[in-house]
């Protein structure tokens, strides 16, 4: 079993910055993708940013140029640097960890961390 814990959320004014952190622990085989998600209209959750074990990244169009994700493989951790935050970025942000063992994959989720962007 893998535990995923996020931290770093909070209240910030428009134009401000926050850095989210996520760490995975427990019985980990080989972490493949690590990503950040948030709720979206009509969807359970939308992808905000994802990073592979090799460091390749992808972002939602709405955050490109403002958000940057990175990871520390030695710590099984992923980070989301959020700059120039907008009110529409307000959401609970969830960390997803994709752990792979051979051909089997498991996805683990954190409990979420609240980000509120308001004056």
C-alpha positions as CSV (number, residue, x, y, z in Angstrom):
1,X,0.0,0.0,0.0
2,X,1.2,3.5,-0.9
3,X,0.3,6.6,1.1
4,X,0.2,10.0,-0.7
5,X,0.3,13.2,1.2
6,X,0.0,16.7,-0.2
7,X,0.9,20.0,1.4
8,X,1.4,23.7,0.6
9,X,-2.1,24.9,-0.1
10,X,-3.5,28.1,1.2
11,X,-4.9,31.5,0.5
12,X,-3.1,33.8,-1.9
13,X,-4.0,37.0,-3.7
14,X,-4.3,37.1,-7.5
15,X,-0.9,37.3,-9.1
16,X,0.7,35.5,-6.1
17,X,2.5,32.2,-5.9
18,X,2.2,28.9,-4.1
19,X,4.3,25.7,-4.1
20,X,2.5,22.4,-3.5
21,X,4.4,19.3,-2.4
22,X,3.4,15.7,-2.6
23,X,5.3,12.7,-1.1
24,X,4.6,9.0,-1.5
25,X,5.6,6.4,1.0
26,X,5.0,2.8,1.8
27,X,5.4,-0.3,-0.4
28,X,6.6,1.4,-3.7
29,X,7.8,-0.6,-6.7
30,X,8.5,1.8,-9.5
31,X,6.8,5.2,-9.7
32,X,6.0,6.1,-13.3
33,X,3.8,9.2,-13.6
34,X,3.2,11.7,-10.8
35,X,0.6,14.3,-11.5
36,X,-1.6,17.0,-10.1
37,X,-5.4,17.2,-10.7
38,X,-8.2,19.5,-9.7
39,X,-12.0,19.3,-10.1
40,X,-13.5,20.7,-13.3
41,X,-17.0,21.3,-14.6
42,X,-18.4,18.1,-16.2
43,X,-15.4,16.1,-15.1
44,X,-14.4,14.3,-11.9
45,X,-11.0,15.8,-12.1
46,X,-8.9,17.5,-14.8
47,X,-5.2,17.0,-15.3
48,X,-3.2,20.1,-14.2
49,X,0.3,18.8,-14.7
50,X,2.1,15.5,-15.0
51,X,5.7,14.4,-14.9
52,X,7.2,11.1,-16.0
53,X,10.0,9.3,-14.3
54,X,12.3,10.6,-17.0
55,X,11.3,14.2,-16.3
56,X,9.0,14.8,-19.3
57,X,6.1,17.1,-18.4
58,X,2.7,18.1,-19.7
59,X,0.3,20.8,-18.6
60,X,-3.3,21.8,-19.0
61,X,-3.5,24.7,-21.5
62,X,-5.0,26.9,-18.8
63,X,-1.8,26.7,-16.6
64,X,1.0,26.6,-19.3
65,X,3.5,29.3,-18.6
66,X,2.4,29.8,-15.1
67,X,2.8,26.4,-13.4
68,X,5.9,24.2,-13.3
69,X,6.0,20.7,-12.0
70,X,9.2,18.9,-10.8
71,X,10.0,15.7,-9.0
72,X,12.6,14.2,-6.7
73,X,12.8,10.5,-7.5
74,X,15.0,9.8,-4.5
75,X,12.3,11.2,-2.2
76,X,9.3,9.9,-4.2
77,X,8.1,13.5,-4.2
78,X,6.6,15.8,-6.8
79,X,6.1,19.6,-6.6
80,X,3.9,22.1,-8.3
81,X,5.1,25.7,-8.5
82,X,2.2,27.9,-9.2
83,X,2.9,31.5,-10.3
84,X,0.6,34.3,-11.4
85,X,-2.3,32.6,-9.7
86,X,-5.8,33.6,-10.9
87,X,-9.2,33.2,-9.0
88,X,-10.1,30.4,-11.4
89,X,-7.2,28.4,-10.1
90,X,-9.1,28.1,-6.8
91,X,-9.7,24.4,-6.2
92,X,-8.7,21.4,-4.2
93,X,-5.5,20.0,-5.8
94,X,-5.0,16.3,-5.7
95,X,-1.7,14.4,-6.2
96,X,-1.7,11.2,-8.2
97,X,1.0,8.6,-8.1
98,X,1.2,5.8,-10.7
99,X,3.2,2.9,-9.3
100,X,4.2,0.1,-11.7
101,X,5.2,-3.5,-11.0
102,X,5.8,-5.3,-14.3
103,X,2.7,-4.9,-16.4
104,X,0.5,-4.1,-13.4
105,X,-0.2,-0.5,-12.4
106,X,-1.8,1.1,-9.4
107,X,-2.9,4.7,-9.0
108,X,-2.9,6.3,-5.6
109,X,-4.4,9.6,-4.6
110,X,-3.8,12.0,-1.8
111,X,-6.4,13.7,0.3
112,X,-6.1,17.0,-1.5
113,X,-4.9,20.4,-0.5
114,X,-7.0,23.6,-0.9
115,X,-5.8,26.5,-2.9
116,X,-7.8,29.7,-2.7
117,X,-7.0,32.7,-4.9
118,X,-8.9,35.8,-3.7
119,X,-8.3,39.4,-2.9
